[in-house]
Amino acid sequence: MDIPENEKRSLNFIESIIEENLRENKNEGRIHLRFPPEPNGYLHIGHAKSICLNFGLAESYNGLCNLRFDDTNPEKEDVEYVDSIMEDIKWLGFEWNDKPYYASDYFEQLYEWAVEFIKQGKAYVDDQPQELIREQRGVPTSPGVESPGRKRSVEENLKLFAAMKNGEYPDGSMVLRAKVDMASPNMHMRDPIMYRILHQKHHRTGDKWNIYPMYDWAHGQSDFIEGITHSVCTLEFEVHRPLYNWFLDQIATTSYRPRQIEFARLNLSYTVMSKRKLLELVKDKHVKGWDDPRMPTISGLRRRGYTPESLRSFADRIGVAKRDNVIDVGLLEFSVREHLNKIAPRVFGVLNPVKVVITNYPEDKVEVMDLINNPEDEAAGSRSVPFTREIYIEREDFMEDAPKKFFRMGPGREVRLKGAYIVKCEDFKKDADGNISEIYCTYDPETKSGSDTSGKKVKGTLHWVSATNSFDAEIRLYDRLFSDEDPAGHKEVDFKEFLNPESLKVLSNCKLEPSLKEAKVGDKFQFQRLGYFCVDKDSTE
């Protein structure tokens, strides 16, 4: 079916490139992408954008998308991170092509290609100190200094590289560099390092390797091996693209090449997106693990009650840009509320309870009120909520000396208890500290919701729970983790200085309606008039 012109969404620049390639029948019309995370931490909301982009493009064009772990740095990698990444992708609703791939799958091939580079005079072993190598690279406006290793013979380079592989030299003592162009204005082309010595056990290859490939050497070649057509990455890799293409040109024997395309990474206000900084928060115990609900990790957002649909909607809303910008975290929060509003049952929970006694209601009577679960969802049905003589309301819903526009409970005022009756405050009692300890009301039996014959109209409606048929719960209220809009943007100040001390409040004397006793970990609800909550994994019977 043709979509009317006025309803068609304009293509983003990556989609335009793909459509042009399809028209040209490039790569025989294949569309094959990949998502290549490093297994050195938990994925965050920025990765969620990349996941939605890569897997979403594959879905849109009936193509494939690989999950490939860029596991070239065993010092920082762990199987825990591999497992969490796979769980996050599945939770977001995507399936990868075939099986999980790993850069380590190609270590043997990458080594063989490196040996060919040496034989062709395109790579050499450099045994200079790392500081000197960095110094010799110079600055973009003037040529760098060539390493003496450039003049080594092929035979000597082959012998040294084999010795590196066999573990005969200590960490950091030698590297293999590509012989490209020390005069290039692009610093990444100035004889980049292909391999470094690292005596470190790998989570998949064990102790087999004493050398590990650098990202720039492993990434493009992994794309090539897997038949990737479009290698979508973030803007910081734009300056790496000439090297990406140069490496491919040395090994490719046909016209096929993966195409690297860069887009702007997600920057979110009141958030840090650096995995190094997030790891620092975890290690220093500023948060309670990677899945702390205040963290921007996918596992943290999931635990907080965010839905995969809301994250995909957010990714679609912000689109794909060519330039870096900062997205207001409020847009993410709106996307979550928008979806939860459609799916979350409405329930009663009182977070700061004060008791109300309805003096003219029978003492032993329990009346069952039938309340709609979600007016946005016709299939959600209804539930039974017990109503009794003694109930709890929010302490903030009562004011002894209420101003004129305070439409809640106060002496002589009438309010409706949602789904139940209109009640009138007749009196109240205070404790020794002067706090309201009990409120006394009367109810009008003619005002029952759904069958009100009184003709009374009130402006205030309050949520409530039965004092005898509710149960206690701990409620955790989360706010933004940082109080500054750009916590990592102050060069002279540690980002942790902007941690919000009010980011977590724990309430221990909350009262919930009895239906919530059946709730399971991860279930999401709208507490009427309060907000959205979900059952945490710390919950007990």
C-alpha positions as CSV (number, residue, x, y, z in Angstrom):
1,M,0.0,0.0,0.0
2,D,1.3,3.4,-0.9
3,I,1.7,5.9,2.0
4,P,0.2,9.3,1.3
5,E,2.9,11.9,0.8
6,N,1.8,14.0,3.8
7,E,2.1,11.0,6.0
8,K,5.6,9.8,4.9
9,R,8.4,10.3,7.4
10,S,11.5,11.9,5.8
11,L,14.5,9.7,5.6
12,N,17.5,10.3,7.8
13,F,20.9,10.6,6.2
14,I,21.8,7.0,6.9
15,E,18.6,5.7,5.3
16,S,19.3,8.0,2.3
17,I,22.7,6.3,1.9
18,I,21.2,2.8,2.2
19,E,18.5,3.6,-0.4
20,E,21.0,5.0,-2.8
21,N,23.1,1.8,-2.4
22,L,20.0,-0.3,-3.0
23,R,19.2,1.6,-6.2
24,E,22.8,1.0,-7.4
25,N,22.5,-2.7,-6.4
26,K,25.7,-2.2,-4.4
27,N,26.7,-5.4,-2.6
28,E,24.1,-7.3,-4.7
29,G,21.4,-5.4,-2.8
30,R,22.5,-6.9,0.6
31,I,21.9,-4.8,3.8
32,H,24.0,-6.1,6.7
33,L,24.8,-4.1,9.8
34,R,26.4,-4.9,13.2
35,F,26.3,-3.7,16.8
36,P,29.8,-4.0,18.2
37,P,29.9,-3.3,21.9
38,E,33.0,-3.7,24.1
39,P,32.3,-6.2,26.9
40,N,33.9,-3.9,29.5
41,G,30.8,-2.5,31.2
42,Y,27.0,-2.4,31.1
43,L,25.3,-0.7,28.2
44,H,23.6,2.7,28.8
45,I,20.9,4.7,27.1
46,G,23.4,5.9,24.5
47,H,24.0,2.3,23.5
48,A,20.2,1.8,23.4
49,K,20.0,4.5,20.7
50,S,22.7,2.7,18.7
51,I,21.0,-0.7,19.2
52,C,17.7,0.7,18.0
53,L,19.4,2.4,15.0
54,N,21.4,-0.7,13.8
55,F,18.8,-3.4,14.5
56,G,16.0,-1.0,13.4
57,L,17.7,-0.3,10.0
58,A,18.1,-4.1,9.5
59,E,14.4,-4.6,10.2
60,S,13.4,-1.7,7.9
61,Y,15.3,-3.0,5.0
62,N,14.8,-6.7,5.5
63,G,18.5,-7.1,6.2
64,L,20.7,-8.6,8.9
65,C,22.3,-7.2,12.0
66,N,25.2,-9.0,13.8
67,L,26.0,-8.7,17.5
68,R,29.8,-8.7,17.6
69,F,31.7,-8.2,20.8
70,D,34.8,-6.1,20.4
71,D,36.8,-8.2,22.9
72,T,40.3,-7.0,22.1
73,N,41.1,-5.7,25.6
74,P,41.0,-8.6,28.1
75,E,42.2,-6.4,31.0
76,K,38.8,-4.8,31.2
77,E,36.5,-7.5,29.9
78,D,34.3,-10.0,31.6
79,V,31.7,-12.6,30.8
80,E,29.3,-10.8,33.2
81,Y,29.3,-7.9,30.7
82,V,28.8,-10.2,27.7
83,D,25.7,-11.7,29.4
84,S,24.3,-8.4,30.4
85,I,24.7,-7.0,26.9
86,M,22.8,-9.9,25.3
87,E,20.0,-9.6,27.9
88,D,19.7,-5.8,27.2
89,I,19.4,-6.3,23.4
90,K,16.7,-9.0,23.9
91,W,14.8,-6.9,26.4
92,L,14.7,-4.1,23.9
93,G,13.0,-6.5,21.5
94,F,15.8,-7.2,19.0
95,E,17.3,-10.5,17.7
96,W,20.8,-10.7,16.3
97,N,21.7,-12.6,13.1
98,D,22.8,-16.2,13.6
99,K,24.8,-16.2,16.8
100,P,26.9,-13.7,18.9
101,Y,30.1,-13.0,17.1
102,Y,33.4,-11.9,18.7
103,A,36.5,-10.1,17.4
104,S,38.4,-12.9,19.1
105,D,36.9,-15.3,16.6
106,Y,39.2,-13.6,14.0
107,F,42.5,-13.4,16.0
108,E,44.1,-16.0,13.9
109,Q,43.1,-14.4,10.6
110,L,44.1,-10.9,11.9
111,Y,47.5,-12.3,12.8
112,E,48.0,-13.9,9.4
113,W,47.1,-10.6,7.7
114,A,49.5,-8.8,9.9
115,V,52.3,-11.2,8.9
116,E,51.4,-10.5,5.2
117,F,51.6,-6.7,5.9
118,I,55.2,-7.3,7.2
119,K,56.1,-9.4,4.2
120,Q,54.8,-6.6,1.9
121,G,56.8,-4.0,3.8
122,K,53.6,-2.4,5.2
123,A,54.2,-3.1,8.9
124,Y,57.2,-3.1,11.2
125,V,58.0,-3.8,14.9
126,D,58.8,-0.8,17.0
127,D,60.6,-1.3,20.3
128,Q,60.8,2.4,21.3
129,P,59.1,3.5,24.6
130,Q,55.4,4.4,24.2
131,E,56.1,8.0,25.3
132,L,58.7,8.5,22.5
133,I,56.4,7.0,19.9
134,R,53.7,9.5,20.9
135,E,56.2,12.3,20.8
136,Q,57.4,11.3,17.4
137,R,53.9,11.5,16.0
138,G,54.1,15.2,16.4
139,V,51.2,17.5,15.6
140,P,48.8,17.7,12.6
141,T,50.5,20.9,11.2
142,S,53.9,19.4,10.8
143,P,55.3,15.9,9.8
144,G,56.1,13.4,12.5
145,V,59.5,11.7,13.0
146,E,59.9,8.3,11.5
147,S,60.8,5.4,13.8
148,P,64.1,3.6,13.3
149,G,62.0,0.4,13.1
150,R,60.8,1.5,9.7
151,K,64.2,0.5,8.3
152,R,64.2,-3.0,9.7
153,S,64.3,-5.8,7.2
154,V,61.3,-8.0,6.6
155,E,63.1,-11.0,8.0
156,E,63.9,-9.2,11.3
157,N,60.3,-7.9,11.6
158,L,58.9,-11.3,11.1
159,K,61.2,-12.8,13.7
160,L,60.4,-10.1,16.3
161,F,56.6,-10.3,15.6
162,A,56.7,-14.1,16.1
163,A,58.7,-13.6,19.3
164,M,56.1,-11.1,20.5
165,K,53.3,-13.6,19.8
166,N,55.2,-16.4,21.6
167,G,55.5,-14.3,24.8
168,E,59.3,-13.7,24.7
169,Y,59.0,-10.0,25.5
170,P,57.4,-8.1,28.4
171,D,54.2,-6.0,28.2
172,G,54.7,-2.7,26.5
173,S,58.2,-3.4,25.2
174,M,57.2,-3.7,21.6
175,V,54.4,-2.9,19.2
176,L,53.6,-3.7,15.6
177,R,52.9,-0.6,13.6
178,A,51.5,-0.1,10.1
179,K,53.7,1.7,7.7
180,V,51.4,4.4,6.4
181,D,52.3,8.1,6.3
182,M,54.2,10.0,9.1
183,A,53.5,13.3,7.3
184,S,49.7,12.8,7.1
185,P,47.7,15.7,8.8
186,N,45.4,12.9,10.1
187,M,47.2,11.7,13.2
188,H,45.6,8.3,13.0
189,M,47.4,7.6,9.7
190,R,50.9,8.2,11.2
191,D,52.0,4.6,11.5
192,P,49.2,3.4,13.8
193,I,49.8,0.6,16.2
194,M,48.3,-2.7,15.1
195,Y,49.3,-5.0,18.0
196,R,50.6,-4.6,21.5
197,I,52.1,-7.1,23.9
198,L,49.7,-8.1,26.7
199,H,50.2,-11.1,28.9
200,Q,46.6,-11.3,30.0
201,K,44.2,-14.2,30.0
202,H,41.2,-13.7,27.7
203,H,37.7,-14.7,28.7
204,R,37.4,-16.8,25.5
205,T,40.8,-17.6,24.2
206,G,42.5,-18.2,27.5
207,D,46.3,-17.9,27.5
208,K,46.7,-18.6,23.8
209,W,47.6,-15.0,22.9
210,N,50.3,-12.7,24.3
211,I,49.6,-10.0,21.7
212,Y,46.2,-8.4,21.1
213,P,45.0,-6.3,18.1
214,M,44.2,-2.6,18.5
215,Y,40.6,-1.5,17.7
216,D,41.5,0.2,14.4
217,W,43.1,-3.0,13.1
218,A,40.4,-5.4,14.4
219,H,37.3,-3.5,13.7
220,G,37.2,-2.9,9.9
221,Q,38.7,-6.3,9.3
222,S,36.0,-8.0,11.4
223,D,33.3,-6.0,9.4
224,F,35.0,-7.3,6.2
225,I,35.1,-11.0,7.4
226,E,31.4,-10.9,8.4
227,G,30.2,-9.3,5.1
228,I,29.0,-6.1,6.8
229,T,27.7,-3.5,4.2
230,H,27.1,-0.5,6.5
231,S,29.4,0.0,9.5
232,V,27.4,2.6,11.5
233,C,29.4,4.3,14.4
234,T,29.6,7.5,16.4
235,L,31.2,10.7,15.3
236,E,34.5,10.3,17.1
237,F,35.4,7.6,14.6
238,E,35.0,9.9,11.6
239,V,38.8,10.7,11.7
240,H,39.5,7.0,11.9
241,R,37.6,6.3,8.6
242,P,40.7,6.9,6.3
243,L,42.6,4.3,8.2
244,Y,39.6,2.0,8.3
245,N,39.5,2.2,4.5
246,W,43.3,2.0,4.1
247,F,43.5,-1.3,6.0
248,L,40.6,-2.7,4.0
249,D,42.3,-1.7,0.7
250,Q,45.4,-3.7,1.7
251,I,43.5,-7.0,2.3
252,A,40.5,-6.9,-0.1
253,T,40.9,-8.6,-3.5
254,T,37.4,-7.7,-4.8
255,S,35.4,-4.5,-5.0
256,Y,33.4,-5.3,-1.8
257,R,34.1,-2.9,1.1
258,P,32.1,-2.2,4.2
259,R,31.1,1.5,4.4
260,Q,31.7,3.3,7.6
261,I,29.0,5.9,8.4
262,E,29.2,8.2,11.4
263,F,26.3,9.7,13.5
264,A,26.1,11.9,16.6
265,R,26.2,10.0,19.9
266,L,23.5,10.6,22.4
267,N,24.3,13.2,25.0
268,L,21.6,13.5,27.7
269,S,21.3,16.3,30.2
270,Y,21.8,15.6,33.9
271,T,23.6,12.4,32.9
272,V,27.1,11.1,32.4
273,M,27.6,8.6,29.5
274,S,31.2,7.6,30.0
275,K,31.5,4.0,31.0
276,R,34.7,4.9,32.9
277,K,32.8,7.4,35.0
278,L,29.9,5.0,35.5
279,L,32.3,2.3,36.6
280,E,33.8,4.9,39.0
281,L,30.3,5.5,40.5
282,V,29.9,1.7,41.0
283,K,33.3,1.0,42.4
284,D,33.2,4.0,44.8
285,K,29.7,2.9,46.0
286,H,27.9,6.2,45.1
287,V,25.3,3.9,43.6
288,K,24.3,0.3,44.4
289,G,25.6,-1.4,41.3
290,W,25.3,-1.1,37.5
291,D,21.5,-1.7,37.7
292,D,20.9,1.0,40.3
293,P,17.7,2.7,39.2
294,R,19.5,6.1,39.2
295,M,22.0,4.9,36.6
296,P,21.5,5.5,32.9
297,T,22.4,1.9,32.1
298,I,19.7,-0.2,30.3
299,S,19.6,-2.5,33.3
300,G,19.1,0.4,35.6
301,L,16.3,1.9,33.5
302,R,14.7,-1.6,33.3
303,R,14.8,-2.0,37.1
304,R,13.4,1.5,37.5
305,G,10.3,0.5,35.5
306,Y,11.2,1.9,32.0
307,T,9.8,-0.2,29.2
308,P,11.5,-1.3,26.0
309,E,8.7,0.4,24.0
310,S,9.4,3.7,25.7
311,L,13.2,3.6,24.9
312,R,12.5,2.7,21.3
313,S,10.0,5.5,21.1
314,F,12.6,7.9,22.6
315,A,15.2,6.8,20.1
316,D,12.8,7.4,17.2
317,R,11.9,10.8,18.6
318,I,15.4,12.1,18.8
319,G,16.3,10.8,15.4
320,V,19.8,10.5,13.9
321,A,22.0,13.6,13.6
322,K,25.3,14.5,12.1
323,R,26.3,16.9,14.8
324,D,26.6,16.4,18.5
325,N,23.9,18.0,20.6
326,V,22.4,17.5,24.1
327,I,18.9,16.0,24.5
328,D,16.8,17.1,27.5
329,V,16.4,14.1,29.8
330,G,12.8,15.4,30.1
331,L,12.1,13.9,26.7
332,L,13.1,10.5,27.9
333,E,10.9,10.8,31.0
334,F,8.0,11.9,28.8
335,S,8.4,8.9,26.5
336,V,8.3,6.6,29.6
337,R,5.2,8.3,31.1
338,E,3.5,8.2,27.7
339,H,3.8,4.5,27.4
340,L,3.1,3.7,31.1
341,N,0.0,5.7,30.9
342,K,-1.3,3.3,28.3
343,I,-0.3,0.0,30.0
344,A,0.0,0.6,33.8
345,P,-2.9,-0.3,36.1
346,R,-4.1,2.4,38.4
347,V,-3.9,1.5,42.0
348,F,-4.0,3.1,45.5
349,G,-0.9,3.6,47.6
350,V,-0.5,6.0,50.5
351,L,3.1,7.0,51.0
352,N,2.8,9.3,54.0
353,P,-0.3,8.0,55.8
354,V,-2.5,9.6,58.4
355,K,-5.6,7.7,59.7
356,V,-9.1,8.8,58.9
357,V,-12.0,7.5,61.0
358,I,-15.5,7.7,59.3
359,T,-17.5,7.9,62.5
360,N,-21.0,7.2,61.0
361,Y,-19.8,4.1,59.0
362,P,-20.5,0.7,60.6
363,E,-17.5,-0.6,62.5
364,D,-17.3,-4.1,61.1
365,K,-18.5,-3.4,57.6
366,V,-16.2,-4.1,54.6
367,E,-17.6,-2.8,51.4
368,V,-16.1,-3.9,48.1
369,M,-15.6,-1.0,45.6
370,D,-15.2,-1.9,41.9
371,L,-12.5,0.3,40.3
372,I,-11.4,0.5,36.7
373,N,-7.8,-0.6,36.3
374,N,-6.9,1.7,33.4
375,P,-9.3,4.0,31.5
376,E,-6.8,4.0,28.6
377,D,-7.0,0.3,28.1
378,E,-10.4,-1.3,27.6
379,A,-9.1,-4.7,28.2
380,A,-7.6,-3.9,31.6
381,G,-10.8,-4.7,33.4
382,S,-11.4,-3.7,37.0
383,R,-10.5,-4.8,40.5
384,S,-12.1,-5.0,43.9
385,V,-10.8,-2.6,46.6
386,P,-12.1,-3.0,50.2
387,F,-13.6,0.1,51.9
388,T,-13.8,0.3,55.7
389,R,-14.6,2.6,58.6
390,E,-10.9,3.4,59.1
391,I,-8.8,4.4,56.1
392,Y,-5.5,6.1,55.4
393,I,-5.0,9.2,53.2
394,E,-1.9,11.2,52.4
395,R,-0.8,13.5,55.3
396,E,-0.3,16.2,52.7
397,D,-4.0,16.0,51.7
398,F,-5.1,17.5,55.1
399,M,-4.5,21.0,56.2
400,E,-5.7,22.5,59.5
401,D,-5.8,26.1,58.2
402,A,-6.4,25.5,54.5
403,P,-6.3,28.4,52.0
404,K,-9.3,29.0,49.8
405,K,-7.9,27.1,46.8
406,F,-6.8,24.1,48.8
407,F,-9.3,21.6,47.4
408,R,-8.4,18.7,49.7
409,M,-9.4,17.8,53.2
410,G,-9.7,20.4,56.1
411,P,-12.1,21.1,58.9
412,G,-15.7,21.4,57.6
413,R,-14.6,20.6,54.1
414,E,-16.1,17.9,51.8
415,V,-14.0,15.7,49.5
416,R,-14.7,12.6,47.4
417,L,-12.8,9.4,48.2
418,K,-12.1,8.1,44.8
419,G,-14.3,5.2,43.8
420,A,-16.2,5.5,47.2
421,Y,-18.1,8.3,49.0
422,I,-18.0,12.0,49.7
423,V,-16.8,12.6,53.3
424,K,-16.8,15.7,55.5
425,C,-14.1,16.5,58.0
426,E,-15.7,17.0,61.4
427,D,-12.7,17.0,63.7
428,F,-9.0,15.9,64.2
429,K,-6.6,15.0,66.9
430,K,-2.9,15.9,67.4
431,D,-0.1,14.0,69.1
432,A,2.3,15.4,71.8
433,D,4.5,17.0,69.1
434,G,1.6,18.8,67.5
435,N,1.3,16.5,64.4
436,I,-2.1,15.4,63.1
437,S,-2.5,11.9,64.4
438,E,-6.2,11.1,63.5
439,I,-8.9,12.8,61.4
440,Y,-12.6,12.3,62.0
441,C,-15.1,12.4,59.2
442,T,-18.7,11.5,58.3
443,Y,-19.8,10.1,55.0
444,D,-22.9,10.5,52.9
445,P,-24.3,7.1,51.9
446,E,-26.1,8.7,49.0
447,T,-22.8,9.7,47.3
448,K,-21.4,6.3,46.4
449,S,-19.4,6.4,43.1
450,G,-21.4,5.1,40.2
451,S,-24.7,5.5,41.9
452,D,-24.6,9.0,43.4
453,T,-28.1,10.4,43.9
454,S,-27.2,13.3,46.2
455,G,-26.5,15.9,43.6
456,K,-23.5,17.1,45.6
457,K,-20.5,18.5,43.8
458,V,-17.0,18.7,45.3
459,K,-13.7,19.9,43.8
460,G,-11.4,17.6,45.6
461,T,-10.9,13.8,45.1
462,L,-8.4,11.9,47.2
463,H,-6.9,8.4,47.0
464,W,-7.0,6.2,50.1
465,V,-6.6,2.6,51.4
466,S,-8.4,0.7,54.0
467,A,-6.6,0.8,57.4
468,T,-7.5,-2.8,58.2
469,N,-7.2,-4.3,54.7
470,S,-4.0,-2.6,53.4
471,F,-0.4,-3.8,53.9
472,D,2.9,-2.1,54.7
473,A,5.6,-1.5,52.0
474,E,8.9,0.2,51.5
475,I,8.8,2.7,48.7
476,R,11.9,4.2,47.1
477,L,11.6,7.6,45.4
478,Y,14.2,8.2,42.8
479,D,15.3,11.6,41.4
480,R,18.0,12.5,38.9
481,L,21.4,11.3,40.0
482,F,23.0,14.7,39.3
483,S,21.9,18.2,40.1
484,D,23.9,19.8,37.3
485,E,22.7,19.8,33.7
486,D,26.2,18.9,32.5
487,P,28.0,17.2,35.3
488,A,30.9,16.0,33.2
489,G,31.4,19.4,31.4
490,H,33.2,21.2,34.1
491,K,36.9,20.7,33.5
492,E,38.1,22.1,36.8
493,V,35.5,20.2,38.9
494,D,35.1,16.5,39.5
495,F,31.8,15.3,38.1
496,K,31.0,13.6,41.4
497,E,30.7,17.0,43.1
498,F,27.4,17.3,41.3
499,L,25.8,14.1,42.7
500,N,22.3,14.9,43.9
501,P,22.0,14.0,47.7
502,E,18.3,13.8,47.2
503,S,18.4,11.3,44.4
504,L,17.1,8.5,46.6
505,K,14.5,8.7,49.4
506,V,13.3,5.6,51.2
507,L,9.9,5.6,52.8
508,S,9.3,2.7,55.1
509,N,5.7,3.2,56.4
510,C,3.7,3.2,53.2
511,K,0.3,1.6,52.9
512,L,-0.8,-0.3,49.7
513,E,-4.2,-1.7,48.6
514,P,-4.4,-5.5,49.0
515,S,-4.4,-6.3,45.3
516,L,-0.7,-5.4,45.1
517,K,0.2,-8.4,47.3
518,E,0.0,-10.4,44.1
519,A,2.4,-8.2,42.2
520,K,5.6,-9.7,40.8
521,V,9.0,-8.2,40.4
522,G,9.0,-5.8,37.4
523,D,5.2,-5.2,37.5
524,K,4.5,-1.6,36.9
525,F,1.7,0.5,38.3
526,Q,0.4,4.1,38.5
527,F,-0.2,5.0,42.1
528,Q,-3.1,7.4,41.6
529,R,-2.2,11.1,42.0
530,L,1.4,10.1,42.8
531,G,3.3,8.7,39.9
532,Y,4.6,5.4,38.4
533,F,6.1,2.6,40.5
534,C,7.3,-0.9,39.9
535,V,8.1,-3.9,42.1
536,D,11.8,-4.0,42.8
537,K,14.0,-7.2,42.8
538,D,14.8,-6.5,46.5
539,S,11.1,-7.2,47.3
540,T,10.2,-10.0,49.8
541,E,7.0,-11.7,50.7
